[in-house]
C-alpha cells in the first residue's frame, strides 16, 4: 500500500462517482479535506474483517473482491467483486462500526478513502446524495440475494454460468475479457472446489458456449449461457 501523488481534491475529478456529482462545491471541498488516495498492489488486503470501519472507499482503478473469511479450516466466500467507479463500505455509514467482511485487491488498484464522519455530515444536508446512497445499498442487497439463491438452488454449471455473466456484464463490461480472477477466486465466488471450477469451464468450452485462450474468456453463445444460468 502506498500513497499516490495524485491531487487530493474531489473538485473536477473525471472519475467521480455518480453519488458525489450531487454534492455542492462546499461539500466536495469537505470530502477533499477528509480523504486520502492510496494505491494497493494485487493481493494486498484493503480492509480486514473485524477491523474498525472509519472510511468509505471509492475504487478509482483496478478490481477488488469483498469476501467473508471462513473459520478454522473453512474456505472464504466472495460476496461481491467491484470494478472502477464502485463504492465499498456503504453499510458502515450507519451500521456496524467494524467491517463484517474483508476486501482485497484482485488487480493493482487505486482507492480514495473518505472519512465516514464527513459522509455522515453531508447526508442530512443533501437529499439527492442520500437517495443515491440508498440506491447503491439496494443494488448491493439485490446482488447478495441473487448470490445466496444461486449458491443454494443452482447446480455447479448454473453457478459458473451466472458468475461468467456477472463478470462480463458488471465487472469487465465486455463479452470478451481478460480474466484476472484466479481459479481459487472463482471457486470462492461460486462455492465450488478449484477442481470443479476447472471441470465446469472445460465443459462450457467443449459445448462451445464460451472460448478461453491464454486467460481471455469470450462468451460465444450468450443465450445458452443464460439458460444454463437460469436452469442449470
PADREN-321427 format. One record per atom (N, C-alpha, C, CB): x negated, y negated, z. Coordinates in steps of 0.2 Angstrom, whole numbers, plus 2048, in hexadecimal, padded with zeros to 3 digits. Last residue first. Glycine has a CB too. Layout:
BEGIN
XYZ...
//
This chain:
BEGIN
89487A7B688F87F7B788E8807BE88887C7B489D8707B38A08767B489A87C7B68A38797AE8968647B289D8647B589F86A7B78A18617B08898677AC88A8637B28908647B688885C7B188E86D7A188A8717A688A86E7AC8838727A389386279A89786779C89486C7A189986B79688785A79988D85879D89185D79F89085279988186279087E86179688385E79B87885C79688986178588886878888586778F88486C78488785478288E85678388D85D78789285777D87985277F87C84F78588385278787C84878486E85A77987585C77987885977F87686477886185577C86385677586A85877485F85B77185884B78685F84F78686184F77E86484B78A84784E78984C84B78485384F78584984B77D83984B79384084E79284484A78D84384F79982884D79482D84879183484D79082B84578A81F85679882285279D82784D79A81D84E7A181B85C78B81685878F81A85479481285578B82C85D78782585D78482085978882585A77D83B86478683686178B82F86278783686579284D86278284686378084186078684486077985D86978685886478785186678485686378F86487378086886D78386386778486B87078A85F87F77B85E87877786387377986087A77085E88A78286488977F86588277B86A88978485188778785288D78285988D77F85289478685387D78F84E87C78985088178484787C78B85A88279985D87D79685987B78F85D87679A85188C79E85788E79B85A88879785C8907A08478837A384588879D84C88A79A84188E7A084E87E7AE84C87A7A884A87E7A28468757AB85088A7B68568867B38548827AD85A8837B884288D7B98478927B584C88E7B28498977BA83F8817C083B8837BA83F8887B68348877BC8488827CB84787C7C784487E7C08448777CA84488E7D184B88E7CE84B8887C985088D7D383788B7D68388907D183F8907CD8378977D483B8817DF83787F7DA8378847D482F87E7DB84C8837E48458857E58418827DF84488C7E68578767E785587C7E484E87D7E685787C7DC85E8697E985E86E7EE85D8757EB86586E7F285B85F7E08608647DF8618697E485F8677D88518587E68568547E485C8597E28548507DD8478627E884A85E7EE85085A7EC84485A7F18448657DB84786A7DF84A8677E584186F7E183F8597D684585C7D38488617D884485E7CC8338597DE8388547DF83F8567DC83684D7DB82D8647D982F8647E083485F7E18288637E482A8607CC82F8657CD8318667D482B86C7CB82A84E7CD8268547CD82C85A7CD8218557D382E8407C38308447C882C84B7C88378467C982D83B7B682783A7BB82983D7C28278327BC83083F7A68328417AD82C8407B28348487AD83383479A82E83779D82F8387A582783279D84283679083E83379683883779884383179B85083478784A83678784583378C84783677F85B82C78A85C83378985683778886183478385982079785782279185982A79085082178F85781C7A585B8187A085A81A79985B8117A28518217B084D81F7AA85081C7A584A8267A785D8207B985681F7BB85181D7B58538267BE8698227B386981D7B986181C7BA86C8207BF86982B7A886D8267A886B8207AD8748287AA85E8357AB85F8327A486382B7A586283679F8618397B885B8367B685B8327B085683B7B686E83E7B686D8387BA8678357B986D83B7C286B8497AD8708437AB86F83D7AF8778467AB8648507B686184E7B08658487AD8608537AB86D8547C08678507C286484D7BC8628547C587685B7B98788557BC8728507BE87C8567C386E8667B68718627B187385B7B38788667AD86C86B7C38668687BF8698647B986286E7BC87986F7C787586A7CB86F8677C687286D7D187C8787BD8808727BE87C86D7C28878747C18738827C087387F7B98768797BA8768847B48778867CD8708837CC8708807C586B8897CC8888817D08838867CF87C8837CD88488C7CA8908767DB88E8787D588887D7D588B8727D28948737E98998767E48968797DD89E8717E388A86D7F088E8727F38938757EF89386E7F98838647E887F8697EC88486E7EF87C8657F188E85C7E388A8607DE8868667E288585C7DB8938567EE89785A7EB89385F7E689C8567E788784E7F18898537F688E8587F388D84F7FC8878467E688184A7E78838507EC87B8477EA89283F7E78928437E288C8487E389083F7DB8908387F389583C7F38948417ED89C8397F38858307EF8848357F488983A7F58838317FB88B8287E688682C7E48858327E98808287E28948217EE8978257E989282A7E78998217E388A81A7F688F81E7F98928237F489481B7FD8858117EC8818167EF88581B7F387C8127F489080A7E988D80E7E48898137E78898097DF8928037F68978087F389580C7EE89D8047F18877FB7F68888007FB88D8057F988A7FD80288A7F37EB8847F77EB8847FD7F087E7F37EB8957EC7F08967F07EA8907F57EA8967EB7E48907E57FB8957EB7FD8957EF7F689C7E77FE8887DC7F58857E17F98897E77FA8837DE8008917D57EE88D7D97EA8897DE7EE8877D47E78987CF7F989B7D37F58977D87F18A07CF7F088D7C77FE8907CC8028947D17FE8957C980788C7BE7F38867C27F58897C87F98817BE7F98987B77F48977BB7EE8917C07EF8957B67E88987B180189C7B67FF89B7BB7F98A37B47FF88C7AB80B88D7AC8038917B28028867AD80088B7AB81888B7A581588D7A580D8847A181588A7B881D88F7B481F8907AD81B88F7B382687D7BB8168837BE8158897BA8178837C58188717B481C8747B281587B7B58148707B480F86E7BB82786F7B48288737B28218697B082986B7C78238707C78278737BF82886F7CA82E85F7C481B8657C781886B7C681C8647CE8168577C18268587BC82185F7BE81D8527BB81C8567CD82D8597C783085B7C282B8547C583584F7D58248567D68258597D08288577DC8298437CF8198457CF82084C7D08208427C982483F7D880B8427D280D8447D38148477CF8098327DD8008357DF8078387D880A8307E280B8317E27F08327DC7F48357DF7FA8367D77F08267EE7E982C7EC7EC82B7E67F082D7F27F181F7F87DC81F7F27DF8267F07E281D7EC7DA8178087DA81D8047DA81C7FD7DE8238087DE8138177D18108107D481680B7D480A80E7D08208227D481C81F7D08188197D481F81D7C98278267E082682B7DB8208297D682C82D7D78258217F182481F7EA8228257E581E81A7E98328247FD82B8257FA82B8237F382882C7FB83A82380C83A82180583382180383C81980484682C81783F82A81583F82780E83A82F81685482882285182B81C84982981B85582A81585881F82B85B82682B85882A82586382682B84F81383385081682D85381D82E84A81682885880983F85280E83D85481183785181384386380284285D7FE84285680384185C7FA84887280683986C80883E86680483D86A81083D8797F883287A7FF83587480083A87A80482F8787EC82C87D7EC83287D7F38358837E983086D7F082386F7E98258737E882B8737E681F86B7FD8208687FA82686A7F38288607FB82687080081487480281A87180082087480A81A8677FB80B86D7F780C8717F98138727F880685B80080785C7FE80E8627FB8108567FA8108577FB7F78578007FC8577FD8038508047FB85C7F67E785B7F47EE85B7FA7F38607EE7F08557F67D68597F97DC8577F67E38598007DB84C7F27CD8527EE7CE8577F07D38567EE7C78468027C88457FB7C984C7F77C98417F87C384E8107D084A80D7CB84A8057CC84D80F7C484F81C7DC8508157DA84B8137D584F8117E185882A7E18528287DD8548217DB85182D7D785E8337EF85F82E7EA85882D7E78628277ED85C83E7F786383C7F78648367F28658397FE85284C7F88538467F585A8447F484F8467EE84E85580685485480185484D7FF85B85680584186080C84485980B84A85A80683F85480A84287081384086C80E84486580E84286F80783C87682384187481E83F86F81984887282283387782D83387C82883987B82383488382C83B86D83883587183783787783283487483E84686382D84386583383D86983284886883884485781F84785D82284385F82984686481E84984781C84384C81D84685182183E84882285184180E85284381584C84881685984681684B83480384C83B80584D83B80C84783F80284A82B7F484C82A7FB84E8317FD8528257FC83D8267EA84182B7EC84382A7F383E8327EB83981A7DD83981C7E483E8227E583B8167E882F8127D18358177D28348197D983481D7CD82B8027C982A8097CB83080D7CC8268097D282F7F27CF82D7F67CA82B7FD7CD8267F37C68377ED7D98367E97D38337ED7CD8307E37D58437F07E483E7F47E083D7F07DA8407FB7DF8457EA7F48477E97ED8417EC7E98487E17EC84A7ED8048457EE7FF8487EE7F88427F580084C7E581484F7E780E84A7E88088557E280C8447E98238447E581D8497E981883D7E581A8447F182F8447E98308447E582983D7E88338477FF8378497FC8308497F48318507FE82E83C80983F84080383F84180083883D7FE84483C81B83A83981483C83E80F83C83381383684482683684382483E83F81E83F83F82A84083B82882884182A82B83F82983384383182A83181B82183182182583882282982B82282982D81481183181381883281A81B83881081782481780882681080982980F80F82A80E80381682180681C82180981E81A80A81C82581080F8257F680F8217FC8168217FF80D81A7FB81082B7E981082F7EF81082B7F680A8337EE80981E7E180D8247E080B8287E680B8287D980780F7EB8048147E680981A7E67FD8167E780F7FF7EC80E8067EF80B80B7E98148097F280D7EE7F080D7F37EB80B7FA7EE8077F17E68197E17F68147E77F78137EC7F18157EA7FE81D7D27FB81D7D67F58177DB7F681C7D27EF8287CC8088217CD8068217D280081D7D080C8327BF80E8317C580B82A7C68098357C58048377B38138387B88178377BF81383F7B881A8377A980A8337A88108337AE8148357A28138407AE8008397AD7FE8347AD8058387A77FA84C7AC8078497B38068427B380484E7B680084C79E80784C7A280E84A7A980C8537A281184D79B7FA8477997FD84779D8048487917FF85A7A07F88547A47F484E7A17F88547A27ED8617977FF86179E80185B7A27FE8687A280085F78C7F785D78C7FE85D79380186278880386678F7EB85F78E7EC85C78E7F385E7867E987179D7EF86F7967ED8687957EE8737927F38737AD7E78717A97EC8707A27EA86B7AC7EF8767B67DD87C7B27E087A7AD7E58817B77E386B7BD7DA86D7B77D58737B37D886F7BA7CE86B7C77E38677C17E58687BB7E08607C27E58727D17DC8747CF7E28717C87E48727D47E886A7D47D18707D17D08737CE7D68757D57CC8587D17D585E7D57D58647D17D485F7D97DC84C7CA7CA8507CA7D08567CE7CF8527C27D08427CA7C18447D07C38497D07C983E7D47C583E7BC7BF8417C07BA8447C77BC83D7C07B48407B07CB83D7B77CA8417BA7C583D7BB7D18457A37CF8437A57C88407AB7C783E79F7C68407A67DF8437A17DB8407A27D484179A7DD8397AD7E883F7B17E58417AC7DF8447B37E98277AD7EA82E7A97EA8337AE7E682D7A37E681B7B27EB81F7B47F08267B17EF81D7B37F78127B77DC8157B27E081A7B57E58187AD7DB8077C67DE80C7C27DB80F7BD7DF8127C77DA7FD7CD7E37FB7C67E28017C27DF7F57C57DE8037D97F08017D77E97FF7CF7E98077D87E57FC7E37FC8007DD7FB7FE7DB7F47FE7D88007FD7F57FB7F97EF7FB7FE7E97FA7F47EF7F67FC8068008008008007FC7FA800805800806
//
